[in-house]
Amino acid sequence: MALEVQVIESSFVAPSEAMPHKGLWVSSLDLSLANRGYTPTVYFYRSAVAATANLSDVAARLKESLAKALVAFYPFAGRVGVGVGDDGRTQINCNSEGALFVVARSELTVDDIIDLMPSTELRRRFVPHIEPPSVILAIQVTFLKCGGIVLGTALHHVSMDALGAFHFFQTWSAISRDGDGARVELPCHDRTLLRARSPPVVHPEALSVFCPTNNLTEPRGPVASRAFPISKDQIATLKHICGGGASTFCAVSALVWQSACVARRLPADAEARLSFSANIRRKLRPPIPDRYLGNAIVSVYAAGAAQDIASEALESVAGRIKGAVSRVDDELVRSVIDYYELSEPDNRPRRGLCLKETELRVVSWLGMPVHDADFGWGMPWRMTRAEPATGGYVHMMNSGPAADSGITVVASLETAVMEEFERLLYAKF
């Protein structure tokens, strides 16, 4: 990546229709993730535009469709702010100031960058520098020498979770491709659906599975990120090993957790924990809409003695994870909302730190429309995070849009254990 990316245009795109100016109240689940900042991603497209295409026309069409999409997703055109009052609670100022939209070009080709892992350099080149820092949504479209396109994105975590983000890109790409978004479901903006109880009440049992913060520490050595593909047939084998009743998430998470515990050579009596976020939209009573736009996730964990996780049958490890999933019900979710209302944790990312060696964090995008972003150029060849995850984090996503594409596991672990982790990960196939 010796060649630089040249920015040729930078502007703000407002909704194409006049929208009401107001402060959007955000829930305590939003506030618990607000200080995480932005989630940067990149979409890679091969031969997206012909060599004779007028790039300014392509950029203009993207801006026009973005303006239409922002009518439905109007909070993304606003700014992070604070409400009026003594508490100074964070809110989203829906003021139509617009999403940041950057157009760039590069002499690079898709083949130069397609196999790159998430890195600070990948983000620096293809995700725009955000100014002012209160911007909710930032987009960079980079036209490559080969006719390919890199779409770099950054969404502020206070505004959405992964499901909300992918719903937005589905909507924007459909409008760009088809001329309208009539076939796309509209988001639900009523965040009071996740308002805390009055008075807030935290059920004691909730804290036995709820994971409010990450335990960060100084790394013991270098940390590396590696991508591990797992095919559809390998997933079927893994589920069979897990007794046939495990979900893809539980089966793969069990394999990753056990492999990490063995590779890390944890003390036998140390408590090993695997945490992950659970979608709560259908866990509440009554359930909230599937298209709820906001953070509708809670963090829970499974735990056990490191020796047990390393040595017991994979079916039992998957059962521990499934047990944590089954604990997520209306009472737990309401207790988590109330917990954050009473005490907002500091979940800011801290550069240079990683999770404790006994901890593993799985972020799952499995089953989400990660590749459903066809702007008229076809599905993206690849989609990934733009920057490396914190050490101890593992991301899972479907490898491609096809049903038989398998999944990709991106693990950020200590470099010293990565080779053994890889061996163990594939040893059961």
Residue pairs with C-beta under 8 A, 6 or more apart in sequence:
1 108
1 112
1 113
1 116
1 121
1 125
3 106
3 107
3 108
4 106
4 125
5 104
5 105
5 106
5 108
5 125
5 126
5 142
6 104
6 105
6 106
7 102
7 103
7 104
8 103
8 104
8 105
9 59
9 102
9 103
10 100
10 101
10 102
10 103
10 128
11 63
11 98
11 101
12 97
12 98
12 99
12 100
12 101
13 63
13 66
13 67
13 70
13 77
13 98
13 99
13 101
14 67
14 70
14 77
14 96
14 97
14 98
15 67
15 70
15 71
15 74
15 77
15 96
16 64
16 67
16 68
16 70
16 71
17 71
18 96
19 71
19 74
19 77
19 94
19 96
20 94
21 94
21 95
21 96
22 94
23 81
23 83
23 84
23 91
23 92
23 93
23 94
24 75
24 78
24 91
24 92
24 93
24 94
24 189
24 191
25 83
25 89
25 91
25 191
25 192
26 34
26 89
26 90
26 91
26 92
26 158
26 191
26 294
27 191
27 192
27 194
27 195
27 196
27 294
27 295
27 337
28 194
28 196
28 337
28 338
28 339
28 340
28 341
28 344
29 194
29 294
29 295
29 296
29 297
29 298
29 336
29 337
29 340
30 90
30 158
30 159
30 191
30 294
30 295
31 89
31 90
31 158
31 340
31 344
32 212
32 295
32 340
32 344
32 345
32 347
33 157
33 158
33 161
33 295
33 347
34 80
34 90
34 156
34 157
34 158
35 346
35 347
35 348
36 157
36 347
36 348
36 349
37 156
37 157
37 348
37 349
38 130
38 138
38 154
38 155
38 156
38 157
39 154
39 155
39 157
39 162
39 165
39 385
40 123
40 127
40 152
40 153
40 154
40 385
40 386
40 387
41 127
41 152
41 153
41 154
41 383
41 384
41 385
41 386
42 122
42 126
42 127
42 150
42 151
42 152
42 153
42 383
42 384
42 385
42 386
43 150
43 151
43 153
43 373
43 380
43 382
43 383
44 110
44 113
44 114
44 148
44 149
44 150
44 380
44 381
44 382
44 383
45 110
45 148
45 149
45 150
45 151
45 375
45 377
45 378
45 380
45 381
46 110
46 146
46 147
46 148
46 381
47 146
47 147
47 148
47 377
48 147
48 148
48 149
48 375
48 377
48 378
49 55
49 58
49 143
49 147
49 149
49 377
50 147
51 147
53 147
55 103
55 105
55 143
58 141
58 143
59 103
59 141
61 176
62 101
62 141
62 176
62 375
63 101
65 172
65 175
65 176
65 375
66 99
66 101
66 139
66 172
66 176
68 175
68 180
68 181
69 168
69 171
69 172
69 175
69 181
70 76
70 77
70 98
70 99
72 171
72 181
72 184
72 186
72 187
73 168
73 171
73 187
73 293
74 94
74 96
74 189
75 92
75 94
75 136
75 159
75 189
75 293
76 99
76 136
76 137
76 155
76 159
76 168
77 94
77 95
77 96
77 97
77 98
77 99
77 136
77 137
78 92
78 93
78 94
78 95
78 96
78 97
78 136
79 92
79 93
79 95
79 97
79 132
79 134
79 135
79 136
80 90
80 92
80 93
80 133
80 134
80 136
80 156
80 158
81 90
81 91
81 92
81 93
81 134
82 88
82 89
82 90
82 91
83 89
83 90
83 91
90 158
92 136
92 158
92 159
99 135
99 136
99 137
99 138
99 139
100 128
100 130
100 131
100 135
100 137
100 138
100 139
101 138
101 139
101 141
102 128
102 138
102 139
102 140
102 141
103 140
103 141
103 143
104 140
104 141
104 142
104 143
105 142
105 143
105 144
106 125
106 142
106 143
106 144
106 145
107 145
108 144
108 145
109 144
109 145
109 146
109 148
110 144
110 146
110 148
110 381
111 146
113 122
113 150
114 381
114 382
116 122
117 225
117 226
117 227
117 388
117 410
118 225
118 384
118 385
118 386
118 387
118 388
118 389
118 410
119 387
119 388
120 387
120 388
122 386
122 387
123 152
123 386
123 387
125 142
126 140
126 142
126 150
126 152
126 386
127 138
127 140
127 152
127 153
127 154
127 386
128 138
128 139
128 140
128 152
128 154
130 138
130 154
135 156
136 155
136 156
136 158
136 159
137 153
137 154
137 155
137 156
137 159
138 153
138 154
139 151
139 152
139 153
140 150
140 151
140 152
140 153
141 149
141 150
141 151
141 152
142 149
142 150
142 151
142 152
143 149
144 150
149 377
151 373
151 375
151 380
152 386
153 169
154 386
155 165
155 168
157 295
158 295
159 293
159 294
160 168
160 293
160 294
160 295
161 277
161 279
161 294
161 295
161 296
161 297
162 365
162 368
163 279
163 281
163 290
163 296
163 368
164 187
164 292
164 293
164 294
166 365
166 368
166 369
166 370
166 372
167 185
167 187
167 291
167 293
167 369
168 187
169 369
169 372
169 373
170 184
170 369
170 372
170 373
171 181
171 184
172 373
172 375
173 372
173 373
173 374
173 375
174 181
174 183
174 184
175 181
175 184
176 375
176 376
177 374
177 375
177 376
185 291
186 291
187 291
187 292
187 293
188 288
188 289
188 291
188 292
188 293
189 293
189 294
190 292
191 294
193 288
193 292
194 288
194 294
194 296
194 337
195 337
196 337
196 338
196 340
196 341
197 334
197 337
197 338
200 337
200 338
200 339
200 341
200 342
201 334
201 335
201 338
202 335
202 338
202 339
202 342
203 331
203 332
203 335
205 331
205 332
206 331
206 332
206 335
206 336
206 339
209 300
209 301
209 324
209 327
209 328
209 332
210 298
210 299
210 300
210 301
210 332
210 335
210 336
210 339
211 273
211 275
211 299
211 300
211 301
212 299
212 339
212 340
212 345
213 345
213 346
213 347
214 275
214 347
214 355
214 359
214 361
214 390
215 355
215 356
215 359
216 350
216 353
216 354
216 355
216 356
216 390
217 353
217 354
217 355
217 356
218 352
218 353
218 354
219 352
219 353
219 354
219 391
219 414
220 357
220 414
221 414
221 415
221 416
222 414
222 415
222 416
223 354
223 388
223 391
223 412
223 413
223 414
223 415
224 412
224 413
224 414
224 415
224 418
225 388
225 389
225 410
225 411
225 412
226 410
226 411
226 413
226 418
226 422
227 408
227 409
227 410
228 408
228 409
228 410
228 411
228 422
228 425
228 426
229 399
229 406
229 407
229 408
229 409
230 238
230 252
230 406
230 407
230 408
230 409
231 406
232 403
232 404
232 405
232 406
234 406
234 429
235 248
235 251
235 252
235 406
235 407
237 428
237 429
238 251
238 252
238 255
238 314
238 428
238 429
239 246
239 248
239 251
241 251
241 314
241 315
241 428
242 250
242 251
242 254
242 314
242 315
242 318
243 315
243 318
246 254
246 315
246 318
246 322
247 322
248 366
248 407
249 321
249 364
249 366
249 396
250 318
250 321
250 322
250 325
251 314
251 318
252 396
252 407
252 409
253 274
253 276
253 318
253 321
253 362
253 364
253 396
254 314
254 317
254 318
254 320
254 321
255 314
255 425
255 428
256 360
256 362
256 394
256 409
256 411
256 425
257 272
257 274
257 302
257 309
257 317
257 321
257 360
258 309
258 310
258 314
258 317
258 424
259 421
259 424
259 425
260 360
260 411
260 413
260 417
260 421
261 272
261 306
261 309
261 310
262 310
262 420
262 424
263 413
263 417
263 418
263 420
263 421
263 424
264 357
264 414
264 417
265 417
266 272
266 306
266 310
266 357
266 358
267 306
268 305
268 306
268 307
269 305
269 306
269 307
270 305
270 306
270 358
271 303
271 304
271 305
271 306
271 358
272 303
272 304
272 305
272 306
272 309
272 358
272 359
272 360
273 301
273 302
273 303
273 358
273 359
273 360
274 301
274 302
274 303
274 321
274 359
274 360
274 361
274 362
275 299
275 300
275 301
275 359
275 360
275 361
275 362
276 299
276 300
276 301
276 321
276 324
276 361
276 362
276 363
276 364
277 297
277 298
277 299
277 300
277 363
277 364
278 297
278 298
278 299
278 300
278 325
278 328
279 296
279 297
280 288
280 296
280 297
280 298
280 328
280 333
281 287
281 288
281 289
281 290
281 292
281 296
282 290
283 328
283 329
283 330
283 332
283 333
284 330
284 333
284 334
285 330
288 296
298 328
298 332
298 333
298 336
300 324
300 325
300 327
300 328
300 332
301 324
302 320
302 321
302 323
302 324
303 320
304 317
304 320
306 358
309 317
309 320
314 428
349 390
353 390
353 391
354 390
354 391
354 392
354 412
355 361
355 390
355 391
355 392
355 393
356 392
357 392
357 414
359 392
360 392
360 394
361 390
361 392
361 393
361 394
362 393
362 394
362 395
362 396
363 389
363 393
363 394
363 395
363 396
364 395
364 396
364 397
365 395
365 396
365 397
365 398
366 396
366 397
366 398
366 407
367 398
368 397
368 398
370 383
370 397
370 398
371 379
371 380
371 383
371 398
371 400
371 401
372 379
372 401
373 379
373 380
373 383
379 400
379 401
383 397
384 410
385 395
385 410
388 412
389 395
389 410
389 412
390 412
391 412
391 413
391 414
392 412
392 413
393 411
393 412
394 409
394 410
394 411
394 412
395 409
395 410
396 407
396 408
396 409
396 410
397 407
397 408
397 410
398 405
398 406
398 407
398 408
399 405
399 406
399 407
399 408
409 425
411 418
411 421
413 421
